[in-house]
Amino acid sequence: MTLKQKNFRNQKKSISYWKNAWNKATISYFFVSLVIYIALIFIVRYSKKSIDGQYVHSWQNSLTVSMIFAITINFIIVVYRKGMGKWIVNPIANLIRNRIIMRRAKDKFYSGMTIHQKDIIIAKERQEFERERLKAEKQRNYQSINNLSFLLLILYGLIILIILIPFLALRIVW
């Protein structure tokens, strides 16, 4: 493979990565998060006044609190999306699935049914539910998105915290 082919392949991958990163949900999450973090900066800044009327919290404090909050929330989302939280969510999801299957099966029960007939109906409902779930999962995998918007918000917070390091180290208040 020549260098030109490798560059073309890498360029194609980066374009598809960028394309898969943005849809209506991620764009709205990105901008709503920015608005919330900016609002949090002002809320922390103007949350408490001292006796003489001056605000207790400085801009550095409010920026630091807001950006640490942003980094933490988005880091948790990225970790969850990578699959680290499956052991927490899977048992709850299995309980919900079983409740849905039993509810659907109970709608088809009638009085005088044997346990064997009820088990057959439950098994059919379970198969139908799994078919629907696999179809939805296949569609979700086809339209997969990546973590770019969350990583950009983490990067945004890290850049602001890095910019604040000299101000915090030298105790410059503004």
N, C-alpha and C positions, 0 to 999 in steps of 0.2 A: 504494500500500500504506500503510495507516495505521500509526500508531505501535503500536497495540495488536496488530496482526497481526505486526509485526516483533518485538515483545517475545515473543509466543507462539512464533514460529519460533525465536528465539534460545534460549528456555527449552527447547523441544523438542530442539534440537541439543545443549544442555548435558546434558540427561537422557540422551540416547542416547550421548553421549561417555562419561559416567560409567558407563552400563550396559555398554558395550563394553570398558571398561577392566578390569573385574574378572571373572576366571574362576578355576577351581581352580589353574591354573598360576601366574597372576600373584599371587594371594593367598598361595599357599605360597612363591613366590619372595620376596615382600615381607617376610613374617614370618621366613623362614629367613635372609634377608639381615640383618634387624635383629638376630637372635640372633648371627649370625656377627660383625657389627660390634661388638656389645657385648662378645662374648667376646674380640675382638681388642683392645679397650680394656684389658681386664684382663690379657691376655697381655703387651701392651707395658708396662703399668704394673709388673707384678710379674716381669718377665723377668730383671732384673739387680739384684743387691745389691752395695753397696759393701763395703769391708773392715769398716766399723763396724756393719754390719747394716742400714743405711738403704737404701731402694730408690733407684736412680739416676734412674729416669725419673719425672717428675711426672705428675699427672693431665692437665695441659695437653698434654704431649708425647704421651701415649697417645691422648687425644681427637683431637689434630691428625693423628696418623698414621692412625688408624682412619677419620676422616672424609675425609681426602684419598684413602685407598684406596677408600672407598665411592663418592665422587664420580667417581673415575677409572674404576672398573669399570662403573658405571651409564652414564657418558658414552660409553664405548666401545660398550656395548650399544645405546644410542640411536642413535649414529652408524651402527652396523652395520645396525640395523633400518631406518634411513632410506635405506639403499642405498649407503653409501659404501664398503663392503667387498666389493662384488660382483666387482670385478676380481680379488680374491684368491680368492674362493670359486668363481666360475664355472668356471675351468679344472679345478679339483679335482672339482667336481660333474659336469662333462662326462666326465671320466675314469671316475668311478664309474658313471655312466649307461651308458657304452660297455661297461664290464666286465659289468654286469648284462645288457645286451642280448646280448652275445656268449655269456655263460653260458647264457642261455635258448635261444639259437639252437643252441649246440653240443649241447644235450640232444635236439634234433630232427634232428641230422645222422645219417646212416648211411653205411656204407662204400660206395664206388662212386658217390657223388654228384659231379656236375660242379660247377665253380666257379659257373656260372650258377645252378644250383639252390640252392647255399648262399647266394648273394647274394639270391635271392628270399626265402628263409627269414629272413635277417638283416633285410631290408627290412620284412617282415611283423612281425617282433618289434619293430623300431624304431617302427612305426606303433602297435602295441598298447601299447608302453611310453609313447609320447607321449600316447595317449588316456587311459591311467591317470593320468599326471602332470597333464594338463589337468583331469581330473575332480577330482583331489585339490586342485589349485590353486584351482579354482572353489569348492570347499567351504571352503577356507581363507579365501578372499576374502569369502565369505558370512558367515563367523563371525570377521571380523577383529577384532583387539584393537588398542588404541593403547598409547602409551608412558607412561601415567599413573603406573603403579607405579614405573617407573624414574625418572621425573621427580620423584616425591615423595621418593624416596631421595636424589636429588641435592639437592633443596631442604632435606631434613633435615640433610644434611652441611653445606650452605652456611650454614644458620641457626646450627648449632653453631660453625662456624668464625668467623662474624661475632660471636657472643657471646664467643668466646675472644680476639678482637683486643685489647680493653683489657688483659686479663690478660697476654698475650704482650708487648704494647707496654710496659707498666709493670713487667714481670718479677715479677709477683705469683705466688708458688708456693703451691699448695695440694694 
